[in-house]
């Protein structure tokens, strides 16, 4: 193997594929597969990484003298490329000497560094990379900013893998397309989110895609700045379900992820069931600041929201410490004048909603208000503007 490539291209590719490196693996997938190839019409270098749920491959043009591949340590490769002139050329070649381990040499100007060539798991990684549908046409196109915004707004209420129920698969973000536009949903059983990007029309056949939680951070980072992301359907199972989805990002990046195939809860029905009895508004930035102070006072991360008259008290109380802040609320029509109600819930839910919004004021709704018990079954947050319609349902917990 011997090729030449711009340092900037190689470093950027290393950084981007690092999102899907299997950091726990000792069998190849913890590294970066580097493959140089040339045909009659093209010469390029592919960088590929994979973990259990997702994979990334990036292609850059290069001068290829001798095709080949190697499995390299990502940390060492990145370190060797740092603080270089990005327009310099990296000359990469395999060095084989009798009775010595094979090494990959990278020469940049007068600087030289060597990397070990790890063959463990390389064939399996190469096989997986060859299965990527590079030339298959897309099923539909999405804006990268919309995908990234979906992930940013719903991730806090997606549980870890294998934390679902016997009835539902919860460990992912549901992606679908309705009459209003592309939509994302997520829930962990205690809170749920429904986000709609208005005006983004897509294919009506896209009824439901369930992207696994572990794949979402990498996807959000890769697509964030892309205007048009092409979505390609991968292989199907015996029931004709798509089991893998690919995102073509720009001209040289493919991101693939396995799909979850379980049944997802009916989020829209949940939100309809908890339609609020009344609404009030809170200054979002003030609420965010209050909630950022609160976690230090209770290791259980619970917060009590106590509405009394025209104010809301935000109370966090641990074993030996507590903090109470009071904020004014803006009443909406239908809210009882003498209202007194307390809702205790998980602090991170409310904090993430307040942190993720861009509105000046957040709209809170109280669902199934019980006058005698001074309690409610759910807290609804409406975070809507001209481009995004976000709704969250947050369930109370016993204090």
C-alpha positions in Angstrom: 0.0 0.0 0.0 1.3 3.4 -1.0 -0.6 6.7 -1.5 -0.4 10.4 -1.1 -3.2 12.6 0.4 -3.6 16.1 1.8 -3.0 16.2 5.5 -6.2 18.3 6.0 -8.3 15.7 4.2 -6.9 12.8 6.1 -7.2 14.6 9.5 -10.8 15.7 8.8 -11.7 12.1 7.8 -10.1 10.6 11.0 -12.0 13.1 13.2 -15.4 12.3 11.5 -15.1 8.5 11.4 -14.0 8.6 15.1 -17.7 9.1 16.1 -18.4 5.4 15.3 -15.3 3.7 16.7 -16.1 0.8 19.0 -14.0 2.0 22.0 -14.6 -1.2 23.9 -13.5 -3.6 21.2 -10.3 -5.5 21.2 -10.9 -7.2 17.9 -10.4 -4.7 15.2 -13.5 -2.5 15.3 -11.6 -0.3 17.8 -9.5 0.9 14.9 -9.8 2.8 11.6 -9.7 0.7 8.4 -7.8 2.6 5.7 -8.1 1.4 2.2 -6.4 2.9 -0.9 -7.8 2.0 -4.3 -7.6 3.1 -7.9 -9.6 2.3 -11.0 -9.4 3.7 -14.6 -11.5 6.7 -13.5 -10.8 7.2 -9.9 -8.1 7.0 -7.2 -9.1 7.5 -3.6 -8.7 6.5 0.1 -11.5 5.2 2.2 -11.6 5.5 6.0 -14.1 3.2 7.8 -15.1 2.6 11.4 -17.9 0.6 12.9 -19.5 -0.1 16.3 -22.5 -2.4 17.1 -25.2 0.0 16.0 -23.6 2.3 13.5 -20.7 2.7 11.0 -19.1 5.6 9.0 -17.1 5.6 5.8 -15.4 8.7 4.3 -13.8 8.9 0.9 -11.2 11.4 -0.3 -9.3 11.7 -3.6 -5.7 10.7 -3.4 -2.7 9.7 -5.5 -2.6 5.9 -5.2 0.6 4.2 -6.3 -0.1 0.8 -4.8 -3.6 -0.2 -3.6 -4.0 -1.9 -0.2 -5.5 -1.6 3.3 -4.4 -1.3 6.9 -6.1 -1.2 10.3 -4.7 1.7 12.3 -4.9 3.1 15.9 -7.1 6.2 15.7 -5.4 8.0 18.5 -1.9 7.5 17.1 -3.0 8.5 13.6 -4.7 11.7 14.8 -1.7 12.6 17.0 0.7 12.2 14.1 -1.4 14.6 11.9 -2.0 17.3 14.5 -0.5 20.8 14.1 0.5 20.3 10.5 0.0 22.6 7.5 -3.3 21.2 6.2 -2.1 21.7 2.6 1.0 19.5 3.1 1.0 16.0 1.6 1.1 12.9 3.7 2.9 10.1 2.0 1.6 6.8 3.5 3.2 3.4 2.8 3.5 -0.1 4.2 7.0 -1.0 5.5 7.8 -4.7 5.6 11.1 -6.0 6.8 12.2 -9.5 7.4 11.7 -10.8 11.0 10.0 -7.5 12.0 6.3 -6.5 12.4 4.8 -4.8 9.5 4.4 -1.0 10.0 2.6 1.9 8.3 4.9 4.8 7.6 3.5 8.4 7.3 6.0 10.9 6.0 5.0 14.7 6.0 7.9 16.8 4.8 10.9 16.0 6.9 8.7 14.5 9.7 8.1 10.7 9.8 6.0 8.6 12.1 5.2 4.8 12.1 2.0 3.0 13.1 1.5 -0.7 13.8 -0.7 -2.5 11.2 -3.2 -4.6 13.2 -4.7 -7.4 11.0 -7.1 -8.6 13.8 -10.7 -8.1 12.5 -9.6 -6.3 9.4 -11.2 -8.8 7.0 -14.6 -8.6 8.8 -14.5 -4.8 8.8 -13.6 -4.8 5.1 -16.5 -7.1 4.4 -18.9 -4.8 6.2 -17.7 -1.8 4.3 -18.2 -3.5 1.0 -21.9 -4.0 1.9 -22.6 -0.3 2.0 -24.9 0.7 -0.9 -22.6 3.4 -2.4 -24.4 3.7 -5.7 -28.0 2.9 -4.6 -30.4 5.9 -5.2 -31.9 7.6 -2.2 -35.5 6.9 -1.0 -35.9 10.5 0.1 -33.9 13.5 1.3 -33.8 15.4 4.6 -32.2 18.5 5.9 -29.2 17.8 8.1 -30.1 20.6 10.4 -33.5 19.0 11.0 -32.0 15.6 11.9 -29.5 17.3 14.2 -32.3 19.3 15.9 -34.4 16.2 16.4 -31.5 14.4 18.2 -30.8 17.5 20.3 -34.3 17.9 21.5 -35.3 14.3 22.2 -32.2 12.5 23.5 -32.8 13.3 27.2 -35.9 11.0 27.3 -34.4 8.1 25.4 -33.4 5.3 27.8 -30.3 3.2 27.5 -30.3 0.1 25.4 -32.3 -2.9 26.9 -34.3 -0.6 29.2 -37.5 -1.1 27.2 -40.5 -3.0 28.2 -41.8 -6.4 27.1 -44.5 -4.6 25.1 -42.5 -1.7 23.6 -39.1 -0.9 22.3 -38.0 2.5 23.9 -34.3 2.7 23.2 -34.4 4.9 20.1 -35.8 7.9 18.3 -38.8 7.3 16.1 -38.7 9.2 12.8 -41.7 9.6 10.6 -43.3 11.9 8.2 -46.8 13.2 8.6 -49.0 15.9 7.1 -47.2 18.7 8.9 -43.7 17.5 8.0 -40.9 15.4 9.4 -41.4 14.3 13.0 -39.4 12.7 15.8 -40.7 11.0 18.9 -39.0 9.6 22.0 -40.0 8.3 25.4 -38.6 6.5 28.4 -42.0 5.8 29.9 -41.7 8.8 32.3 -41.4 11.6 29.8 -42.1 11.8 26.1 -41.2 14.2 23.3 -42.8 15.0 19.9 -40.9 17.3 17.6 -42.2 18.5 14.2 -40.1 20.4 11.7 -42.8 22.4 9.9 -42.9 22.5 6.1 -40.4 19.7 5.6 -42.5 17.5 3.4 -41.3 14.0 2.9 -42.5 10.6 1.7 -45.8 9.5 3.1 -44.6 5.9 3.0 -42.2 6.7 5.8 -44.5 5.7 8.5 -42.0 4.9 11.2 -38.2 4.4 11.5 -36.7 3.6 14.9 -33.0 4.8 15.1 -31.1 3.3 18.0 -29.9 5.7 20.8 -26.2 4.8 20.4 -26.2 5.9 16.7 -27.8 9.3 17.3 -24.8 11.4 18.6 -22.7 10.4 15.6 -25.5 11.1 13.1 -26.2 14.5 14.6 -22.6 15.6 14.4 -22.1 14.4 10.8 -25.3 15.9 9.3 -25.5 19.2 11.3 -24.1 21.5 8.5 -25.6 19.6 5.5 -28.5 21.1 3.6 -29.5 17.9 1.9 -28.9 14.4 3.4 -29.8 11.5 1.2 -31.5 8.6 3.0 -30.9 5.2 1.5 -32.8 2.1 2.5 -30.6 -0.9 3.2 -31.4 -4.6 3.4 -34.8 -6.0 4.4 -35.8 -8.9 6.5 -38.3 -11.7 5.7 -41.2 -9.4 6.7 -40.0 -6.8 4.2 -38.9 -4.4 7.0 -35.9 -2.3 6.4 -33.3 -3.4 8.9 -30.6 -0.9 8.1 -30.6 2.7 7.0 -27.8 4.8 5.4 -27.3 8.5 5.2 -25.3 10.0 2.4 -23.7 13.2 3.6 -22.3 15.4 0.9 -20.3 13.6 -1.8 -17.9 11.5 0.3 -19.5 10.4 3.6 -21.8 7.5 4.3 -23.3 6.8 7.8 -25.1 3.5 8.4 -27.2 2.4 11.3 -29.1 -0.7 12.2 -32.8 -0.1 13.0 -34.8 -1.2 16.0 -37.8 -3.3 14.9 -39.9 -3.3 18.0 -43.3 -1.6 18.6 -43.1 2.0 19.7 -45.7 3.7 22.0 -48.4 5.9 20.5 -46.9 9.2 21.6 -49.7 11.3 19.9 -52.3 9.3 21.8 -50.4 9.9 25.1 -50.3 13.7 24.5 -54.0 13.7 23.6 -54.9 11.8 26.7 -53.1 14.4 28.8 -54.6 17.5 27.2 -54.1 20.3 29.7 -56.9 21.7 31.8 -55.2 25.1 31.8 -51.9 26.8 30.8 -49.4 29.3 32.2 -46.1 30.7 31.0 -42.7 31.0 32.6 -39.6 33.0 31.6 -37.4 30.3 30.0 -34.0 31.7 30.8 -34.9 32.4 34.5 -36.3 28.9 34.8 -33.1 27.4 33.2 -30.9 29.3 35.7 -32.9 28.1 38.6 -32.7 24.5 37.5 -29.0 24.7 36.9 -28.5 25.5 40.6 -30.8 22.8 41.9 -28.9 19.5 41.2 -26.3 20.2 43.9 -29.0 20.1 46.6 -30.5 16.6 45.9 -28.7 13.5 44.8 -32.0 12.0 43.7 -32.4 14.9 41.2 -36.1 15.6 42.0 -37.7 19.0 41.7 -41.1 20.2 43.1 -42.9 22.8 41.1 -45.4 24.5 43.4 -47.8 26.9 41.8 -49.5 29.3 44.2 -51.4 32.2 42.8 -49.2 34.2 40.4 -45.9 32.5 41.2 -44.2 29.2 40.9 -41.8 27.9 43.5 -39.0 25.6 42.3 -38.0 23.5 45.3 -35.2 20.9 45.5 -34.7 19.2 48.9 -32.1 16.6 49.8 -31.3 15.0 53.1 -29.4 17.9 54.6 -29.7 20.7 52.0 -32.4 22.5 50.1 -33.0 25.4 47.7 -36.2 27.3 46.8 -36.6 29.8 44.1 -39.7 31.8 43.2 -40.6 32.9 39.7 -43.6 34.9 38.4 -46.0 33.1 36.0 -48.1 34.5 33.3 -51.6 33.2 33.5 -53.7 32.2 30.5 -57.5 32.2 30.3 -59.1 29.4 32.2 -56.5 29.0 34.9 -58.2 29.1 38.4 -57.5 32.3 40.3 -57.0 30.5 43.6 -54.9 27.6 42.2 -52.6 25.7 44.5 -50.8 22.7 43.1 -47.6 20.8 43.5 -45.9 18.5 41.0 -42.8 16.6 41.8 -40.8 15.2 38.9 -37.3 14.4 37.6 -35.3 17.5 37.5 -33.3 16.7 34.3 -36.5 16.5 32.3 -37.6 20.0 33.0 -34.0 21.3 32.8 -33.4 19.7 29.4 -36.6 21.2 28.0 -35.7 24.7 29.3 -32.1 24.4 27.9 -33.2 23.1 24.5 -35.7 25.7 23.7 -35.0 29.1 22.0 -38.2 30.8 23.2 -38.4 33.7 25.6 -41.2 32.1 27.5 -42.2 28.4 27.9 -45.8 27.4 28.0 -46.7 24.9 30.7 -50.0 22.9 30.9 -51.4 21.0 33.9 -53.2 17.8 32.9 -56.1 16.1 34.9 -55.9 18.5 37.8 -57.4 17.1 41.0 -58.6 20.1 43.2 -58.9 18.0 46.4 -55.5 16.4 46.1 -53.9 19.5 44.7 -52.1 17.3 42.2 -52.0 16.5 38.4 -51.3 13.5 36.3 -48.9 15.2 33.9 -47.0 18.4 33.1 -47.2 19.4 29.4 -44.7 21.8 27.9 -45.5 23.5 24.6 -42.4 24.8 22.9 -43.6 26.0 19.4 -42.5 28.6 17.0 -42.8 29.3 13.3 -40.4 26.5 12.3 -40.6 23.9 15.1 -43.5 22.5 17.1 -42.2 20.7 20.2 -44.4 19.1 22.8 -43.2 17.3 26.0 -45.2 15.3 28.5 -43.5 14.9 31.9 -45.0 12.6 34.5 -45.0 13.3 38.2 -43.1 11.0 40.6 -43.8 10.3 44.3 -41.7 12.7 46.4 
